[in-house]
Amino acid sequence: MKAKLKTTITKETPKTIHLEINKETFEIFCDAAGLYRKEFITLLNQSEEDHKKGRVTKRKSLSELLKS
């Protein structure tokens, strides 16, 4: 049985949404957002190595990493 993720929108503008997630459901949020996927973690590790070696590209969104 999947646990339910309870969030509250605390602020909303035309470009942003601010969510409030309690500590107990933070891991559920990370799982739902795909932050535990092996591919995502591999991309983060590659990005950290590139940053350490000075190979830095400015990005506006993490989705740009998935396109390359």
SEBA-672944 format. One record per residue: x, y, z of N, C-alpha, C in turn. Coordinates in nm, 2 decimals. Layout:
REM residues N
<rotor n_x="X" n_y="Y" n_z="Z" ca_x="X" ca_y="Y" ca_z="Z" c_x="X" c_y="Y" c_z="Z"/>
...
REM end
This chain:
REM residues 68
<rotor n_x="0.08" n_y="-0.12" n_z="0.00" ca_x="0.00" ca_y="0.00" ca_z="0.00" c_x="0.09" c_y="0.12" c_z="0.00"/>
<rotor n_x="0.06" n_y="0.21" n_z="-0.09" ca_x="0.14" ca_y="0.34" ca_z="-0.10" c_x="0.09" c_y="0.44" c_z="0.00"/>
<rotor n_x="0.19" n_y="0.51" n_z="0.06" ca_x="0.15" ca_y="0.61" ca_z="0.16" c_x="0.11" c_y="0.74" c_z="0.08"/>
<rotor n_x="0.02" n_y="0.81" n_z="0.14" ca_x="-0.03" ca_y="0.93" ca_z="0.08" c_x="0.06" c_y="1.05" c_z="0.11"/>
<rotor n_x="0.08" n_y="1.14" n_z="0.02" ca_x="0.16" ca_y="1.26" ca_z="0.03" c_x="0.07" c_y="1.37" c_z="0.06"/>
<rotor n_x="0.08" n_y="1.43" n_z="0.18" ca_x="0.00" ca_y="1.55" ca_z="0.21" c_x="0.08" c_y="1.67" c_z="0.20"/>
<rotor n_x="0.04" n_y="1.77" n_z="0.12" ca_x="0.11" ca_y="1.89" ca_z="0.11" c_x="0.01" c_y="2.01" c_z="0.12"/>
<rotor n_x="0.07" n_y="2.12" n_z="0.14" ca_x="-0.01" ca_y="2.24" ca_z="0.15" c_x="0.06" c_y="2.35" c_z="0.06"/>
<rotor n_x="-0.02" n_y="2.41" n_z="-0.02" ca_x="0.04" ca_y="2.53" ca_z="-0.10" c_x="0.04" c_y="2.65" c_z="-0.01"/>
<rotor n_x="0.16" n_y="2.70" n_z="0.02" ca_x="0.17" ca_y="2.81" ca_z="0.11" c_x="0.17" c_y="2.95" c_z="0.04"/>
<rotor n_x="0.21" n_y="2.94" n_z="-0.09" ca_x="0.22" ca_y="3.07" ca_z="-0.17" c_x="0.22" c_y="3.03" c_z="-0.32"/>
<rotor n_x="0.15" n_y="3.11" n_z="-0.40" ca_x="0.15" ca_y="3.08" ca_z="-0.54" c_x="0.16" c_y="3.21" c_z="-0.62"/>
<rotor n_x="0.25" n_y="3.21" n_z="-0.71" ca_x="0.26" ca_y="3.33" ca_z="-0.81" c_x="0.25" c_y="3.27" c_z="-0.95"/>
<rotor n_x="0.25" n_y="3.36" n_z="-1.05" ca_x="0.24" ca_y="3.30" ca_z="-1.18" c_x="0.35" c_y="3.21" c_z="-1.22"/>
<rotor n_x="0.47" n_y="3.22" n_z="-1.16" ca_x="0.58" ca_y="3.14" ca_z="-1.20" c_x="0.62" c_y="3.04" c_z="-1.10"/>
<rotor n_x="0.57" n_y="3.05" n_z="-0.98" ca_x="0.61" ca_y="2.95" ca_z="-0.87" c_x="0.50" c_y="2.90" c_z="-0.79"/>
<rotor n_x="0.52" n_y="2.79" n_z="-0.73" ca_x="0.43" ca_y="2.74" ca_z="-0.62" c_x="0.52" c_y="2.69" c_z="-0.51"/>
<rotor n_x="0.49" n_y="2.74" n_z="-0.39" ca_x="0.56" ca_y="2.70" ca_z="-0.27" c_x="0.48" c_y="2.60" c_z="-0.20"/>
<rotor n_x="0.54" n_y="2.48" n_z="-0.17" ca_x="0.47" ca_y="2.37" ca_z="-0.10" c_x="0.52" c_y="2.35" c_z="0.04"/>
<rotor n_x="0.44" n_y="2.31" n_z="0.13" ca_x="0.48" ca_y="2.28" ca_z="0.26" c_x="0.46" c_y="2.13" c_z="0.28"/>
<rotor n_x="0.57" n_y="2.06" n_z="0.31" ca_x="0.57" ca_y="1.91" ca_z="0.32" c_x="0.62" c_y="1.88" c_z="0.46"/>
<rotor n_x="0.55" n_y="1.80" n_z="0.54" ca_x="0.60" ca_y="1.77" ca_z="0.67" c_x="0.71" c_y="1.67" c_z="0.67"/>
<rotor n_x="0.79" n_y="1.67" n_z="0.78" ca_x="0.91" ca_y="1.58" ca_z="0.78" c_x="0.88" c_y="1.44" c_z="0.76"/>
<rotor n_x="0.76" n_y="1.39" n_z="0.81" ca_x="0.73" ca_y="1.25" ca_z="0.80" c_x="0.71" c_y="1.20" c_z="0.66"/>
<rotor n_x="0.66" n_y="1.29" n_z="0.57" ca_x="0.63" ca_y="1.25" ca_z="0.44" c_x="0.73" c_y="1.30" c_z="0.33"/>
<rotor n_x="0.85" n_y="1.36" n_z="0.38" ca_x="0.95" ca_y="1.41" ca_z="0.29" c_x="1.00" c_y="1.30" c_z="0.20"/>
<rotor n_x="1.03" n_y="1.18" n_z="0.26" ca_x="1.08" ca_y="1.07" ca_z="0.18" c_x="0.98" c_y="1.03" c_z="0.07"/>
<rotor n_x="0.85" n_y="1.03" n_z="0.10" ca_x="0.75" ca_y="0.99" ca_z="0.01" c_x="0.75" c_y="1.09" c_z="-0.11"/>
<rotor n_x="0.77" n_y="1.22" n_z="-0.08" ca_x="0.78" ca_y="1.33" ca_z="-0.18" c_x="0.90" c_y="1.30" c_z="-0.27"/>
<rotor n_x="1.02" n_y="1.27" n_z="-0.21" ca_x="1.14" ca_y="1.25" ca_z="-0.29" c_x="1.12" c_y="1.13" c_z="-0.38"/>
<rotor n_x="1.05" n_y="1.02" n_z="-0.33" ca_x="1.03" ca_y="0.91" ca_z="-0.42" c_x="0.93" c_y="0.94" c_z="-0.53"/>
<rotor n_x="0.83" n_y="1.02" n_z="-0.50" ca_x="0.73" ca_y="1.05" ca_z="-0.60" c_x="0.79" c_y="1.14" c_z="-0.71"/>
<rotor n_x="0.89" n_y="1.23" n_z="-0.67" ca_x="0.95" ca_y="1.32" ca_z="-0.76" c_x="1.06" c_y="1.25" c_z="-0.84"/>
<rotor n_x="1.09" n_y="1.13" n_z="-0.80" ca_x="1.20" ca_y="1.05" ca_z="-0.88" c_x="1.34" c_y="1.08" c_z="-0.83"/>
<rotor n_x="1.35" n_y="1.14" n_z="-0.71" ca_x="1.48" ca_y="1.17" ca_z="-0.66" c_x="1.57" c_y="1.06" c_z="-0.61"/>
<rotor n_x="1.50" n_y="0.94" n_z="-0.60" ca_x="1.58" ca_y="0.82" ca_z="-0.56" c_x="1.61" c_y="0.73" c_z="-0.68"/>
<rotor n_x="1.57" n_y="0.77" n_z="-0.80" ca_x="1.60" ca_y="0.69" ca_z="-0.92" c_x="1.75" c_y="0.68" c_z="-0.94"/>
<rotor n_x="1.80" n_y="0.57" n_z="-0.98" ca_x="1.94" ca_y="0.55" ca_z="-1.00" c_x="1.99" c_y="0.65" c_z="-1.11"/>
<rotor n_x="1.91" n_y="0.67" n_z="-1.21" ca_x="1.95" ca_y="0.76" ca_z="-1.32" c_x="1.97" c_y="0.90" c_z="-1.27"/>
<rotor n_x="1.88" n_y="0.95" n_z="-1.18" ca_x="1.89" ca_y="1.08" ca_z="-1.13" c_x="2.01" c_y="1.10" c_z="-1.04"/>
<rotor n_x="2.04" n_y="1.00" n_z="-0.96" ca_x="2.15" ca_y="1.01" ca_z="-0.87" c_x="2.28" c_y="1.00" c_z="-0.95"/>
<rotor n_x="2.28" n_y="0.92" n_z="-1.06" ca_x="2.40" ca_y="0.92" ca_z="-1.15" c_x="2.42" c_y="1.06" c_z="-1.21"/>
<rotor n_x="2.32" n_y="1.12" n_z="-1.26" ca_x="2.33" ca_y="1.26" ca_z="-1.31" c_x="2.39" c_y="1.36" c_z="-1.21"/>
<rotor n_x="2.34" n_y="1.35" n_z="-1.09" ca_x="2.39" ca_y="1.44" ca_z="-0.98" c_x="2.54" c_y="1.41" c_z="-0.96"/>
<rotor n_x="2.58" n_y="1.29" n_z="-0.95" ca_x="2.72" ca_y="1.25" ca_z="-0.93" c_x="2.81" c_y="1.31" c_z="-1.05"/>
<rotor n_x="2.76" n_y="1.29" n_z="-1.17" ca_x="2.83" ca_y="1.34" ca_z="-1.29" c_x="2.84" c_y="1.49" c_z="-1.28"/>
<rotor n_x="2.73" n_y="1.56" n_z="-1.24" ca_x="2.73" ca_y="1.70" ca_z="-1.23" c_x="2.83" c_y="1.75" c_z="-1.12"/>
<rotor n_x="2.84" n_y="1.68" n_z="-1.01" ca_x="2.93" ca_y="1.72" ca_z="-0.91" c_x="3.08" c_y="1.71" c_z="-0.95"/>
<rotor n_x="3.11" n_y="1.60" n_z="-1.02" ca_x="3.24" ca_y="1.58" ca_z="-1.08" c_x="3.28" c_y="1.69" c_z="-1.18"/>
<rotor n_x="3.18" n_y="1.72" n_z="-1.27" ca_x="3.21" ca_y="1.83" ca_z="-1.37" c_x="3.23" c_y="1.96" c_z="-1.29"/>
<rotor n_x="3.15" n_y="1.99" n_z="-1.19" ca_x="3.17" ca_y="2.11" ca_z="-1.12" c_x="3.31" c_y="2.12" c_z="-1.05"/>
<rotor n_x="3.35" n_y="2.01" n_z="-0.99" ca_x="3.49" ca_y="2.01" ca_z="-0.93" c_x="3.60" c_y="2.03" c_z="-1.03"/>
<rotor n_x="3.58" n_y="1.99" n_z="-1.15" ca_x="3.68" ca_y="2.00" ca_z="-1.26" c_x="3.66" c_y="2.13" c_z="-1.34"/>
<rotor n_x="3.57" n_y="2.21" n_z="-1.30" ca_x="3.55" ca_y="2.34" ca_z="-1.36" c_x="3.47" c_y="2.34" c_z="-1.49"/>
<rotor n_x="3.41" n_y="2.23" n_z="-1.52" ca_x="3.32" ca_y="2.22" ca_z="-1.64" c_x="3.18" c_y="2.25" c_z="-1.59"/>
<rotor n_x="3.15" n_y="2.38" n_z="-1.60" ca_x="3.02" ca_y="2.42" ca_z="-1.54" c_x="2.94" c_y="2.49" c_z="-1.66"/>
<rotor n_x="2.81" n_y="2.45" n_z="-1.66" ca_x="2.72" ca_y="2.51" ca_z="-1.76" c_x="2.60" c_y="2.56" c_z="-1.68"/>
<rotor n_x="2.56" n_y="2.68" n_z="-1.70" ca_x="2.45" ca_y="2.74" ca_z="-1.63" c_x="2.32" c_y="2.68" c_z="-1.68"/>
<rotor n_x="2.23" n_y="2.63" n_z="-1.59" ca_x="2.11" ca_y="2.57" ca_z="-1.63" c_x="1.99" c_y="2.64" c_z="-1.56"/>
<rotor n_x="1.88" n_y="2.64" n_z="-1.62" ca_x="1.76" ca_y="2.70" ca_z="-1.56" c_x="1.68" c_y="2.60" c_z="-1.50"/>
<rotor n_x="1.69" n_y="2.47" n_z="-1.54" ca_x="1.61" ca_y="2.37" ca_z="-1.49" c_x="1.68" c_y="2.23" c_z="-1.49"/>
<rotor n_x="1.65" n_y="2.14" n_z="-1.39" ca_x="1.71" ca_y="2.01" ca_z="-1.39" c_x="1.66" c_y="1.93" c_z="-1.51"/>
<rotor n_x="1.55" n_y="1.97" n_z="-1.57" ca_x="1.50" ca_y="1.89" ca_z="-1.68" c_x="1.59" c_y="1.91" c_z="-1.80"/>
<rotor n_x="1.67" n_y="2.01" n_z="-1.81" ca_x="1.77" ca_y="2.03" ca_z="-1.92" c_x="1.87" c_y="1.92" c_z="-1.91"/>
<rotor n_x="1.90" n_y="1.87" n_z="-1.79" ca_x="2.00" ca_y="1.76" ca_z="-1.78" c_x="1.94" c_y="1.63" c_z="-1.84"/>
<rotor n_x="1.81" n_y="1.61" n_z="-1.83" ca_x="1.75" ca_y="1.48" ca_z="-1.88" c_x="1.75" c_y="1.48" c_z="-2.03"/>
<rotor n_x="1.74" n_y="1.60" n_z="-2.09" ca_x="1.74" ca_y="1.61" ca_z="-2.24" c_x="1.87" c_y="1.58" c_z="-2.31"/>
<rotor n_x="1.98" n_y="1.60" n_z="-2.24" ca_x="2.11" ca_y="1.57" ca_z="-2.30" c_x="2.15" c_y="1.43" c_z="-2.29"/>
REM end
